[in-house]
Amino acid sequence: MKKQFYSLFAAMLSIPSLSAAEAPQDFEKEVKPLLEKYCIRCHGDRKQKGEVRLDELDPDIINGKDAEKWHAALDVINTADMPPEDSKQPKDDERRKIVDWMTLNLKLAKEKKRGEAKTVVRRLTRDQYSNSLQKLLGSDLDFAKTLPPEAKSHMGFTNAGENMTISPLHIEYYQEIAREALNKAIGPKEKPPVSKYRLDFAQKASKKVYAKIGGYQSINLDGKNYKISILDENNNELADNEIAPNGLKVEDIKKNIMVGFRGSDDRSRWGMAEDGMILHGSVPHVEKAPKSWQGANPNMKMLIRKDFPSEGDFVFRVTASNSLPIPVSEFYLNKTKRTNSTLSTTINGIQTFKAKDFGMIKNFKFDGNKLVADDRGSVSTANVQVKIPKDGYYHFNITRKAVSDKEKKSNFAFTLNSYYILQHFHHKNEKTLDPVITIKGSENKKVNSLLIQIPGKKRTINLMELEIFGANNKKIKNAIVTMSSKFDKSMGPQTLMDGKKNNLTHTKFEDNPWIKIEFKQPQVIKSLRVYNRIGFEERLDGAEFSYAQGERIVAKQGLMDDKHKPALVNSTVAFGKLKAGTYTLNLKANDFVEFHGLSIIPASDKTGDIRAKDNTYNRYLISKKEYLKTPGSLQAFLGTRADDGMDHKLFGGSQLYDSPLGKSETKVFKGRLENLPVPVINPNTKNPLANIMIVGVYNDHLVKDKNLSGPPLKIERMEFEAPYIPQWPTASYKNIFFDSKNKANKEIYTKEILTKFINDAFRKKVNEQTVNIYYNFWKSIKGEFPRYEDGVKEALVAVLCSPEFLFIAEPGVKQQGTPKVNEFQLANRLSYFLWNQPPDKRLLDLAYSFRLSSNLDKEIDRMVQDPKSNYFIETFASEWLRMDRLESISTDFNKYQNYNRFVKADMAKETRAFLAYILKNNMSIQNFIDSDFALLNQNLAEFYGIKGVQGTNFRPVKLKPEDNRGGLITQGSFLTGHSDGLQAHPIKRGVWLMEKLLDDEPPPPPPNVPALDSEEPSFKGLTIKQQLELHREKSSCIDCHLKIDPWGVVFENYDAVGKFQAKADAKTELIDGTELNGINELKSYIKENKQENVTRSVTKHLLAYSLGRDLSYMDNEDIDQIVNKTTEQKYGFKDLVKNIISHDIFTRR
């Protein structure tokens, strides 16, 4: 990092410097007085501009600790950043003395330290530790999650050896993790029982319903539409009275297995076919509680209560096929036989059914002319027979009670012949038949006030609106409203006559509540219109409306007839095509509100026009055409049922079902239970909604437009198996306790086990003396363990706690020269650099035969193309580009509703895929600034507004100029991560660009300087550039901001979540006077003027990561050599990797 330790006049740079032989040698007499004269005033004990203090630096650059700081001071001179023009300037000969003294001493210090080779010891990072254990033991368990987080180096990396201390806490963790890891790898003496549950989906698949899930917002699949099978280890189905492998009775297990669709509110996106469950492409759930906990819509899940294992590998097999979309609005039904039930009469083709026409009633009761639920918390059912006189299209209309906001999530559905479900939700925009109550006026008497009062104990008045009509029926708007109390400060008198009809005027529950309206002048009141609160109409019972002249009441009115009773709404449930015949229409509802009647209306001759306006029908037609040849994909998830949704994580990756339409295929999703949020069983609770694990899928072809289905998938079978043990003893057991002719001789066999395990763990060939240390330890403790494997395990725990495993160790003492690492050390450096895990067999075989160095170029090619290089890309990209900021940023949901967790995840994947693509294809690193392609999938392309991308996989997409993308600097991971979640943040973006890509890291801000805050009152109404100007005036860092801010302002065309906004002001002027307008001009400027800066910055960050340490001025010569060679090779990313690895800086100790 270039710190501004002191300032010298930039124009002096052109004056020739003294030779090293003529450099001043006496610091106290020749140099210090000059520093005191020109520098200490701003960088001494009284003032430390830029957090720099020169008077305390050690002048012994060669042997002291401050050489790096002196070098940073020299950098400031060379970059001509300072001093300010109004500062006192040194003379030519004075400048020569300072510069030449620093140059000579820094050169001597570099030569002295370069000759000292030191032992390089780095502890494995959390990820490297976990990856190493996974490879060694053959496990997918995340071993790092309990380890303390790593500290980051100045350059941003967690693998820097100087920061990787080891504490007693680390040792405790390592011992605990090693023992638990070996316990799982070796396993118990007997094979554990396996739970294997299978669900087959079809209409009437099961004659028996075993269980259903209740609770808040639960959506169940009818138990008759899936068959539960409990299987033994040979996949044989067990009878209900048999005992399953886990020791439980089969019927009892089935009572704890259900299928749920919680969070899948749009039921037109999923539905039962004859032989499976159709799932349309999911709509990402909104990032606002409680929906943010409910998963993609739709999602389909198996719910398992209590009877599930909590650890081990598991598999989730899903059999599915590509399908036609759900026939939402155009459908055909089979005729049923006529019964003796009474059919309704048809008048002008319209059939009307009153509540009393329905029979087969469960949990319903008649209340006058309506059906109401006995228990609102239970399911209610009723049915009626309808006759369709001829083939054609028909509307289904219902009349029911209007509901309050609180009740709008209740719903009910109609089923015709158990084939097609017509579902109806309560909507905000439904036509209300009786929305208001009309109250008589003042009987032609002039009055100056109106009092609304409800006599009685603990009553309340809650009205949506009051309209008062005076002479000539003109609405009175100016009046003074007071009330006995306010239920809430937002529900006061100010909302009663505001004309919006969407805010309550609500008193507290009290005795004789009242609301008073005082008119500005006496007048005749013709009538009142009272907008009652729907769903709470009975609260107005007994209300009195009193008109007064002064204190004298001259007219008093009550409620007129029954107008204050619950309002009714009439709306179309569905529109569809039916064949002539008689059908059984079933009504089913939970949380039911009263039902008054049903009408079936033949469609007019303009059916086509009606269908054209029907969104669900359009979706059906578009989807049939658009997605007929597009394969669908599924994503699996597992977690815990929560009160308001689910705590879940994805596993197994997105799986593509690419078989032809209608052809089933089974995909296997694999996971590890300990890595996922499996419920912790509470054996003491009796709550039926507790202890429920969920495992399910959603259609991963995400859609932004709810009118599109995406490629539908038909789910035919789900099968959960845990723990998954394909062989016994397990592969991890046999990897440790392998077959040997010496197996009967425990001493010889144990030494063989230890030798192989230690070689693998230490990532090199060890000598017999090392093996004997652990062998003798085993001999000393083996008698304490009845089981042979447990004694060996303790010795292996000791191996895994050895520094030879925990550190990337390259032993040696300080020595002169620059000795090379040996072949095994080179294999480890290579592997932890490019794979972030131990070397594979090929690398170690080459090291054993001393052929790795001579095959280095070929091996780098192989390693880069290997999928394991993605571990390198993921870690390096995240730490170099600060992608952690993307993960931690909290965005304004109300402002950016299309930005969700799926977009966020794909932004991170885009950056990693982009870097991997450039690396594997050895493309120029200048693509980091601008490229004519992007790596996108459909979800992210749609978010960016780029058309023509289908599917979930990331692939190169050719960009057009109007796409406004290309390079790293227009990717959402950077733009979103370096905003504040509300708006773009030019300072964060500018600092990132300078630091990560332009090799021009600005100094840290002075202490106690406030951040740029969009909520600052003085910023109201100002553009971002005006805010920056005001911020600079208030802060003490104007010089730095003049350099930083232009690099950030040029990104203003991208909002807080990285979407392009053409109207933003992105004009700026760089400190060198260059004017830029927008991202394209920025890219052009960098390509023409800053290519070397980009190459140097990428090189330095990649080199620091590969070495596991921050860089210093001593590395500049090596950096220059690597940069020059890479430039000659046209900036290839893989060439840069090779140039680093082949350089002495990487291969020397």
N, C-alpha and C positions, 0 to 999 in steps of 0.2 A: 504494500500500500504506500502510495506516494504522499507523505505528510509534508506539509509546508512548515519546515522548521525555521526558516528565516527567508527574507526577501532581498533580492538584489536586482538591480536595474536591468531589464531585458535587453536594452540596446547595447549593453556592454559585451554581449555574447560574440559580437563580430571581432572583438579585439583579440589578437593572437595571444595564446597562453605561454607562460614560461615553460621550459623543459623541466623534466622531473629532477634533473641534476641541479637546477637552479631553484627548486622549490624551497620555501622557507622551512627551516628545521626547528626553530625555537618558537613553540606555540605561545608561551607566556609573553615573550617580547614582541613577536611579529604578527601573530594572528589574533590572540585574545583582545588586544586593544581595538582592533578593527571590528570584531564582533560586538564589543561593548558600544562602539560608536554608532554602528548601523543596525544592529539586530536586537540587542538585549532590551531595548526600550519596549518592544512589542512582544518579546519572547523571554522575559526574565522573571524575577520573583514577584513583581507587581502585576504584570499582565502576561497572559499566555494565549495569544491569538491562535486559533486553530488547535487548541490544547497542546501547544508546543512550547517547551521551555529549553533554551540553549545553555543557560549558565550552569546547569547541573550535568551536562554531558561529559563523559570521560574523554579527555583529549588523547589518551593513549588508544588510538584506533586499532593498532595491531594486536594488542594483548587485552584490551578492555572489552566491555560488554555492549558498547554503543555504536559499533561500526555500522549497523543497519540504519540507525538514525542519522548518522553523518551522511550515509549514502543517499538517504531520502532527501537530505538538504541539497546535495549535489544535483539530484533529479529536478528539484524545483528551479535551480539555475538553468538547467538544460531545457526545461519546458517553457521558460520565459513567462511564468505565471505572475511573478512579482518583481519589484515592489510596486506599490501604488505610485502613481505619478506624482502625488503630492508629498511623497516621503523623501528624505535626504538621500542622495545618491553617492556611492563610493567613486573615487577616482580610478582611472585605469590600472595603475600599478597596485592600488589597494585591492582591487578585485582579483588581480593575478595572484597575489599572495594567498588569498583565501582559497581560490579554486585549485591552485596547484598543490597547496598543502593537503587538501582533502584528497585530491586525485592520487598523489603519490602514496599516502598512508593507506588508502583503501586498496590500492594495488598490492602493497606489501602484505596487508592483512589477508587478502584473498589468497596470495601465494602460500602464506604460512598455514592457513586453515585447510587449503586444498590438499596439502601434503599429509594431513592427519586423517587416516581412515578410521572410522569408529564402528563399533558393533551396532548393527541396526536391529532393533527389537520392537516389534509392534504387536500389541494385543489384537486378537480378532475382534472386529466390531460385532454388534448384536446380530446383524444379518449374516455376517461371515460365520459366526459361531453356530447359528441355527442351521445354515446351509451345510456346514462341515459335519455336524451331528447327523443331519438327515442323510447325507451321502454315506457316512460311515455305518449307520445303523439301518439304512433302508426304510426310513420313516418319513411321513409327510407332516409330522407334528411340528407346530410352531414352538420351538424351544426358546425363542428370544423374548416372548411377550412379558415374562416376569423379570427380565434383567433391567437394571437402571438405564435410562437413556444416555446416549453418548453426548459429550460436549463437542461443539463445532469449532474448527480452527478458524483463523482469520479469513481464510479463503473459502470457508463454508463447508468443509468436509469433515465427516465423522471418523475417518480412518487415519487422522494425523497422529503419529506416534507420540508427539510431545504432549498431547492432551489425554492420552489413553492410560491414565493411572489405573491401578488395581487396588481395591480396598478390601478390608475384611468382609464387607458386605458382599463384594463380588465373589470372594472365595466361598462364602456360605451358599450363595445362589448356585455357583458352579457345582458344588457337591450335591446339592439338592436336585438340580436338574439332571446331572449325570446319573444319579441313582434311579430317579424316576424314569429317565429315558431307557436305561438298561432293563429296568423292570418290565417296561412295555415291549422292548425288543425281544427279550427272552421269553416272557409270558409265564403263565402259571403251568403247573404240572399237567393238569387236565385241560382239555379244550373247553373253553367257556361256551355256554348255551347261546344259540343264535336266534334272534327274533326276525322272522320273515313274514311280512304282512303284504297282502296283495289286494288291490281293488280293481274290479272289472266294471266298466261303465256301459250301460245300455238301458233303454226304457224297460221297466219291469224286470230288471236283472235279478232282483231279490224279492222273495215273497215275505221276508221278515225284516222289519226295521229294528235294529238293535239299540240305537241311541241317536240323539240329536244334541247339537250344541246350542245353548241359549246365550244370554248376555247382551250387553250393549252393542247395537248395530250389527249383530250377527246375521249372516245370510247362509242358510243351510241348503244343501242339496237333498232332495227327498231321498230317504234311505232306500226306497224301492228302486232307485235308479243306479244303484251300484251294489255289487256283490263283494262282501268281505271274505277273504280266504286267509286262514292261518296255515302256514306250510311247515313241514318238517325239513330236515337237512337234505332230503332227496327230492324236494319240491312236491311232495305228496300233500294233498289237501286233507286237513284234519277235521273230524266231525266235532260238533259242538260239545259233546260230552267227553272228548279226549283231552289229554294233558299235553300242552305245547312243550317244546324243548326248554323253554325258560321256566317250566314248572307250574305254569298257570293253566287254569281250565280255559279251553278255547272260547267257550261262550262268554266267559267273563272278559276276555281280551276284546272280543268283538263289541262288547258294550262300551268299550273305551276308545273305539275308533270311529271317527266321523269325517265328513267332507264339508268344508266351509268355503264361502266366497266373500268373507268380510272384506270390505273395501271395494268390492266390485259392484258399485251402485248402479252403473249403467247396464241393465240386464239385457239390453239389445245387443251387447257385445259378447254374450255367452249364452248358450242354450243347449238343451239335450237334443241330439239326433237319435235315430233309432238304435244306433250301435256305438254311441260315444258322446262325449261332451265337446262341443265346438267352442274354441276360444279364438276370438278375433285378436288382431294386434293390440297390444296394451297401450292405454293412454297413461303417460307418466302422472303419478299422483302429485297433488299440489304440495308445496313445501310449507304448509301451514298446519299447525295442530288443529284437530286431531288427524287430519288426512295424511300428514307426513309419516305417520306410523302405520298406515294401512296398506302400503304396497301399491304396485302398478294395478291398473284397472282394465281388464279383470285379472285376478290371480286365483288360482285353484289350489287348495291345499288339503292334505291328509292331516287330521288332528288326532294325536295319540295321547291319551290321558294315562299317566303313571307308568304304563307298561312299555318302557323303552330303555335301552342301555344309555349310559352317559359317557362312554369312552370307547375308543377303537376306530378303525377304519369302517366305513359304511358305503353302501351303494344304493342309488335310487334309480331304478329302471323305469323308463317311461315309454310306452308303446303308443305311437301316434301316426297319423297320416295327414297329408295335405288334403284340404277339404274345400268344397264350395262354401261361400259365406252362409250364415244363418238366413233363411228366407224370411226376411223381416216382415214385409208387407204383402207379398204375393205368395199365397199358399193354397194347397189343396188338402182336403180332409176326407177320410173314409166315412161313409154313411153308417149310421147305427140303426138297429131295428126299432120300429115304432113301439112305444109302450103305452100303457093306459093312462099315463099322466096327462093332466090338462095342459093343452097348448094355448098360448095367447092368440087373440084374434089379430088380424092384420088389417089396418085401415090405411088406404092409399099406399100400400106397400110397406108402411112403417109398423114394426112390431114393438109394442110397449109392454114391459114387465114391471109390476109393482113389487115392493118388498114381500108382500104376502104371497106372491106367486112362487117363491122359492121354497124348496123342501130339503130333506136330508140335512137338517140343520145341526151343527155342532158348535157349542160355545157362542151361539147367537140367541137373541130373544127379540120378539116383536114388541115395539114400543109405539103404539099408535100406528102410523103408516110407514114405519121405518124399522130396519134391522140394526140393533146395537149389540156390542159384544158384552157377554157376561163378565169376561176377564180380559182387559186390554192387553195383558202380558202374554196371553196364550193364543194359539192359532185358532181361527174361526173358519168354518167351511159351510157352504150351502150350494144347492144346484137347482137348475131349471132346464127344461127341455125346450129347444127352439127349432122351428121349422124354416128352412130356407127354400122358398118356392121354386127358384130357378137359378141356374149358374149365373154368377156375376160378382160384382164388387159390392161390399157392404161396409158401412160405418157402424161401429159399436160405441154408443154414447152412454154415459152414466150420469146419474144425478145423486149427489151426496152432500154432506155437510162440509162447509168451508172450514179450514183449519188454521190454527195459529202458526206463527213461525216455529214455535217449539215442536209442533206436531208434523212439520212438513216432511220429515223423513219416514213417516209411516207410509205403508203401501199395501196394495192388494193386487191380485192377478186373476184373470179368467183362463180357464183351460177348456178347450173344445175337444172332446173325445180323448183326453189325455195325450193329445198329439202336439198341440201348439199352444204356447202360453202367451196370452196378451197381458202385458203388465202395465200397470198404471201407477205413476207417482203423483203426489200432490205438487202442483206447480205454482210459482209465484204469480204468473200472469193469467190465471184462469178467470173466466168471466163469472163474476158473482151476481146471482140473481137478485138478492135483496141486500145491497151493501150498506144501506143507511136506515136510520130511524127518523121519521118526520114528526115533529112536535108542533102543535098549534101555537099561534102567536098570541099577542097581547089583546086580542078581541077589540081592535080598532082604538085602543087607548094608548096615548103617548106615555112612554115609560123612560126612565133613565138608567135602569139596571135590570139584570137578570141573575137569579140565584139558582144554581143546580145543587140539590142536596139529596143525600140518601139517608133517611132516618135508620137508626139501628146501631147495635154494638159491633165493633170491629168490622166495619164496612170500608170499601174503597171505591174511588171513581177512577177508571182508566179509559180514556177516550183517545182515538186517533186524530180526530178533527171535529171542529164545530163550525158550521156555517149559519150565519144569521141574515135573514132577508127582511129589509125594511120596505118602505113605500115603493110601489112599482116593482116589487120583488128584486130590488137591487141589493147585492150583497154588501153587508157592512164590514169594513176592514179595520177601521180605526176604533179601537176600544181598549180599555184597561182591564186586564185579567189578573185576579188574585185567587189564592186557594188556601185551604185550611192547612195543608202541609205538602211537602214534596217527597215522593218515594226515593227520588234520586235527583241530584242537581241537574242532570240532563233531561229530566221529565217534568220540568216546571211549566209555568203558565205561558212561557214564550213560544211553546210549540202548538198551543191549542188552535190558533187561528192563522198559522203561517202558510196554509194552502198546500202543504206537502203531503199530508195524509200518511206519513211514514214514521212519525215520532210520537211517542206516547206522552200525554199529560196525565200524570199518575199521582194520586195522593197516597199517603201511608194508610195502613189498615188502622182505623181509629173509629171512635164513636161519632156518628153524624157528619161524615166528611162533606165538604162543600167546595164549589167553584163559583166565583162571582165575576160577572162581566158588567162593567160600567161604561155607558155610552157618553160621548162628549156633549151631546145635546139630546133633549127629550125627543122621542120619535116612536112611531107605530111599528111594531114588529109583526110582520105577516106570518112568518114561520121559521122554524129551526130545522137544520139537518144535522143529526148527531151520527158521527161515524164511530160505531162501537168497535171495541177490540174483538176481532174474530177469535173464537175459541173460549172467550170469557164473557159471553153475552149476559149470563145470569147475574153478573155483578151489578148490572144496571137495574135489576128488579127493584120496584118500589121508588124509583127516582121521582123527585118533584121538581118542576120548573116554575119558578115564581117570578112574576114581573112586578116591578115596584116603581112608584113615584115617590122619590125621597125614601122615607122609611115605611111608607104604606104600600102593602101588596094590593094590586088592582086586578091581577089575573093569575090563576094557578092552573097548570096543566100537568097531566100524567102521561105515561107512555100510551101511544095510540095502538090499538089492537095488539097483534102479536109480532109487530115488526122488529122488536128487539130480540126475538128468538133467533137461534142459530141461522146464519145465512147459508143458502145452498148454492152449489156451483154445478154447471153442466159442461161436460167436456168429452171430447172423443178419446176413447181408450185406444182404439186401433182401427185400421182400415185394411181390408184384405179381400182376396178372391176366394169364393167358396163354390163348391158344387152343390146342386140341389139335394136336399135330404134333411133328415132329422138328426140333431146333435144334442148331446148332453153338455150343458155349459156349467162348469164348476167355478164357484167363487171361493177363493182362499185368501185369507188375510191374517196378518199379525199386527199388533198395536192398532187395532181397527177403529176407524171413525165411522159414524152411522151412514148407512146405505139406504137410499130412497127409491131407486129404480134404474131400469136399463131400457135403452131403445136400440133397435137394429134398423138401420135406414139404408135402403138401396141407393147406390151411387147413381149420379146423373149420367147422361150420355157423354159428359166431358170427363170421363174417367181418366183419360190420358193426361189432361191438364192437372187433375187432382194429384195423380201419381208424380207428375213432374215437380210438384211443390213439396212432395213428401220426402224429408231428409233420409229417413231410414230406407225408403224404397230406392232412392237415388244411390245410397251407399251400397245397397245390394247389387244394383246394375253396374255401378262403377267398379266395385270390387271383383265382380265376375270377370270383367274385361281386363282390369289392371293387374290382378294378382293371380290369374289362372295358371300362369307358368312360373310364378315366383315361389320358390320353396320357403317354408316357414322355419322358424327357429324357436327353441325353448330355452329358458334360463331357470335353473333350479335354485331354491333357497331353503334355509332351515333356521329355526329359531324358537322363540317362546311366545305363546299367546299372552298379550298384555290387555289391560282394561280397555284401552282406547286404540288397539291395533295389534302390532306385533313387533318384537325386537328380533330382527333377522339379519342374516348375511347370505350372500350368494356363494355358491360353490359349483365346482365341476365345469365352469365355462359355459358359454352359449353354444348349444348344439343345433346343427343344421339338419333338418329333415328334407332331404333332396330326392326322395323317391317319387315316382309318378303319382298323379292325383289318385287318391283312394288306396294306394298301396301302403300297408302298415310297415313300420320299422321301429326297432327298439334301440333307444340310446341309453347309455349308462353314465350317470353322473356320480363321480366319486368324491368323497370328502373324509374329513377326520372330525369326529364329534367334539374333541377337546378344543378345536380351533373355532368352533361356532357357539352361539349363545343358547346352548341346551338348557332347559329349565333345571333348577336345583330342586329336587323333590322335597316337599315338606310333608312328612308322613302324618303329621298331626292335624292337618286341615281337612275339613269336610266340605269345603267349597268346591262344587263341581266344575268351576271355571279355572281352578288352580291346577298346577302340575301338568299343563298341556304343552306338548311339543308340536310344532308345525313343520311339515316338510311338503313343499309344493313347487309349482311352476307358474310362469306366466309366458305369454307369447312375446318373444323378445323383439319382434318386428314393431318397434315403437312408432306410434303415429301422433302427429301434432294436431291433425284435423279429425275431430270425432266423427265426421261424416265418411271417413274411410275405414275399411275393416282391416287393412293389411292382409297378408296371406293367412287365411284361417287354418288352424290345425285342429284336428279331431283327436282328443285324448281317449284312448281305448282302455289303457291299463296303466296303473302305477304299482310299483313294488318296492318296498323298503326292506333292506336287509342289513342288520347290524348285530354284533360286529361282523365285518366281512372278512372271512378267513378262507381264502381259496385253497389253502393247503395246511396240513398239520403234520409235524411241527411247522411253524411259520417260516417264511423265507428269511426273516430277520434272525430267527433262532438259528437256522442252519448256516447263516452267514458267519455266526460266531462259533457255533459248535458243529463244524463241518465234519464230513466223513473222513476217517483216517484209519489206517491199519493198526495204529497205536491207541485206538479209542479205549481199549480195555486197560491199558497202563496209564493211570490217571496222571502220573508225574510227567511222563513223556508227552502225553496228549495235551496237558495243560500248558507245557512250554510251547508246543506247536500253536495252540490258540493264542497265547500271549504274543508270540513272535509275529504272527500274521496281523493281529489286532494293533499292536504297537507300530508296526511298519505303516499300516493304513492310517492310524491316528496321527502319527508324527510326520507323515507325508514324505518318508525317505526310508532308506535301508538302515536299520539300527544294528548295533553290535551286540554280541552275546552278553556283555557286561550290563548293558541297559536292560535287557530282557530279564536277567537274573535278579535285578532289584525288585521287580514286580513278581517274579516267580517265588522268591524267598518270602515276600510279603504274603502271597497266597498260602504258602506252606505254614506260615505262622498262625493263620486265622481260619484255615479250612475246617478245623475241628469244631468251630462254633456254629456250623451250618449243616443241618441234617441233609439238605439237598445239595448235591455237587455243584449245580449251576449257580446257586446263590453264593457259594464261596468264591467261585471264579468271578462272579459279578463284582464283588468287592475289590478285587484286584483291578478289574477294568475301570471301576470308578476312579481309582487312584491314577490310572493312565489318563483319563479324561480331565483330571485336575492338574496334570503336569503342565509346566510352562511350554514344553515341546508341542503340546496340542493347542494350548490357549494363545500362544504367541506365534507370529510369523518370525521365527528365530533364525538369526544368521550369526552364530557365535564367533568370537574372535576378539583379540585385544587390539588396542591402539597400535598402529604400525605405519611406517612411512610408505608413501606411494599410494596407488589406487588399485588394490587387488580386486580381481573379478570374483563374483559370486560363483559357487560351484553349480553343477548341473541341477541338483535337487533344489537348491535355493532359487535358481532361475525358473524352474518349473513352478515353484510356489508363487514367485513374483508374477509370472505370466498368468497363472490361473486365478489368483485373487484380484488381479487387475481386470482381465477380460471376462471372467465368469463369476467373480465374487464368491468363489467356493474352491475346494481343494482340486489339485490336478487329477485328471482321469488316468486310466491305465496306460494309454498311449504316451502321454507326457512322461509318466514315471518310467515306462519302459525305455524311452529315449534317454532319460536321465541315467538309468541303470547302465546303459551301453555307451554313455558319454557322446551321444549323437544329437542332443537337443540343440546345442549352439549352432551346429552346422546345418540344422533343418529349421532354423527359427522362422524364416520367411514363410515357408510352407505351413508350419504349424499355426502361425498367426492367421493365415488365410482360413485354415480349418476351424480355428476357434471362433473367428468372427462370424462364420456361417452357421456355427452350431447354435441351436436354440438357447443354450445356456448363456450366450452373450447377452440375452435380454436381462439377466440379473445385473450385468454391468451397466447397461443402458438405463435401467430403472433407477439404480442408485446414483450414478453419475449425473443423469439429467435432473433428478430431484434436487440434489445438493448444489450442483453448479447453477441451475436456473431458478433456484428457490421455489420449487413447485409446492413446497409445504405451505406456502402462502395461499395457494389455490384451495387447498384442503381446509384451511382455517378461516377463510373469508366468510363473513355472514352477509348475505345480500338482502336488499329490501324486496320482500316477496310481492308487496302490493305494486311495486314499480316494475318488477321483472318477473312476471308470472310464468313465462316460458322457460326460465332458468331453473333447473331442478337437479337433483342428485345424478340423474342419468346423463345430463349434459355435462355436469362437472366431471364425472368419471370419464366421459369420452374426450373431454378436453385434455386430461392427463394422458390418456391413451394416444391421442393424436401426436403429442410432443414426443413420446417415447417411440411411436411407430415412425415418425419423421426422422429422428436421429438414427434409428436402426436401419432404415432404408438407405440413407446417405452413407452410413458406414459400410453396409454389406455390398453396396454398389460402387464404393470408392468415389463418391461424388464430391464436388468441391464444397469446402466448408463455407464458401461465400454464399451458398444456398441458405445459410442461417439468417442472412440479411434479406435475401429475396430469392424466390424460386417460382418457376412457372407451373408448379404442381403443389398439391397438398395431399396429405394422407388423411382420408375421411371415411366415415361410414354414413349411413343414411341419417341417423339421428342427429349427428353433428352438422352434416351438410345442410339439413333442413333448418337447423338453428341459425346457421350462417346465411341462409337464403340462397344456397347453391343447389340447383336442380339437377336431376338425372342420376342421382346416386341411390342405389337400392341395396338393402341388406345390412347386416350387423358387422361384417368384417371390414377392417380398414384396408384401403387400397389407394394407389396413386390416382389422383383426379386432376386432369388438365384444367388449369385455371384460365379464366377470361379476365381482361382488365377490370370489367365491372364487378367482379367478385370481391375485389379489394382484399385479397389474401395473398399468401406467399411468404415463405421464410418463418423463422421463429417469432419475429417481432409482431406478427399479426395473428398469432395463435391465442386462443382463449385462455390457456393456462397462464400465460404471462399477463395478458391484458386484464383478466378478472382478478388474478392473484395480486396484482399491483394497482388495484383500485381501493376504495374504502367501502365498497358494497352499496353505496348510494350514488356515487358519481365517479367519473374518471379521476385519477390522482396523478397529475403530471410530475410531481416531485418523485414519487415512488417509481414511476415508469422511467423518468429521466436518469435517476441514480442507477437503476437496474441496467439500462442500456450502456451507460458509461462504464460500469463496473464489470459487467459480464461479457460484453462484446466489443467495447472500444478501448480496453486497456487504459482507462483513465478514471480510476476510482477517486471520487471526491472525498474530502475529509469528513469526519463525523460532525453533526451539527453541534453548536455550543450547548452547554447545559441550560436547562430552564427555558428553552425556546419552544413556544407552543406549536403543536402540529397544525397543518392546514385543516380546519374544521368547517365543513359545509353548513353546520348548524349555527355558526357564529352570527349573531344578530347583524353585525356590520357588513356581512357578506350578502345579505338578502338583496336579490335582484341583480347581483353582479355576475358577469361572466367569469369563467375560471381564470382567464388572464387578468382580469381586474382584481380578483381575489388574490392572485399571486403578487401583484404589485402592492396591494395593501399589506399582505403578509410580510413582504420584504421590508416595507417601511417600518413595521413594528419590530422586526427581528434585528439581530446584530450580525447577520451573515449575508448581506446583500451581495458581496463579491462572489461568494460561492453560488448563490442563486442565479446570478446573471449568467453563470456557466451551465448550471444544471437545468433550469427551467425550460429553456428552448428545446432541449432534447425530449422533454415530457409533453410540452404543449403541442408538438407536432402529432401526437397520438390522439388528439381531441376528437377525431372522427370516430373513435371507438368508445362506447359507453362503459359503464361499470362492469358489465358482463361480456364485453368484447364484441358486441354487435355494432355494425357500421351505421353511422348516423351522418348523412351527407351535409346537413345544415350547420354542423358545428364549425367554430372558428379555429382552424388549425394553422394559422399563419404565425410565423415566428422568425426571429433573427438570431443566428448563432453568435457567439462571442467574437468570431472572426469577421463578422459583418455579412455573412451569407444569409440570404433570405430564403426560407422554405415555406411551402404551403402544402401540408398533408404528407401522408406516409409515402407516396410515390416519389416525391421530391427528396424526402429523407433517404430512401433507398438509393436513389441515383447519386446523392451526395456521398454517401458512405462508400459505394462501389467505386467512385472516382477518386476519393480522397483518403479513405480510411481502410483500405483492404489490408495493409500491413498491420494496422491496429487490431483488426478482427482476427487475423491469423495469429498474432502474438497473444491476444487474450485467450483464445481457444487453446493454444499450445500451453500456456502457463497453467490454466485450470486443469487440463488433462494431465499434464506432467505432475502437478501437485497431487492429484488423485492417485496416479500410478505409483508415486514414491511414498505416499502416506505421510507427507509432511508439507508444511508451507514452504514457499520458495523465498530466497533472499537475494541480495545483490551479488552474492558469490555464484549464483546460478545463471547470471545474465549471459555470459559467454556461451554456455551450453544452450540456453534458450535461443540465442541468435543463430547458432548453427542449425538447430532443428527447424526454426522458422524459415531460414534461407533455403534449406533443402526441400521443405514442403512447398515453398513458393515456386521453386524450379519444377516441381512435379504437378503444377496446376492445382494446388491446394486440396488434393484428395484426402478425405477423412481417414481412410484406412492407411494411406501413405503416411499421414501424420502419426498414427498409432505405431506403425512400423519404425518410423524415424525415432520415436521416443524409445521403443524397446531395444533397438539396435545401438543406441547411443550409450557411451560410457556412463552417463549419469544414471541410467537404469540398471546397468549390469555390474557396476562396481559397488563395493561395500563401503 
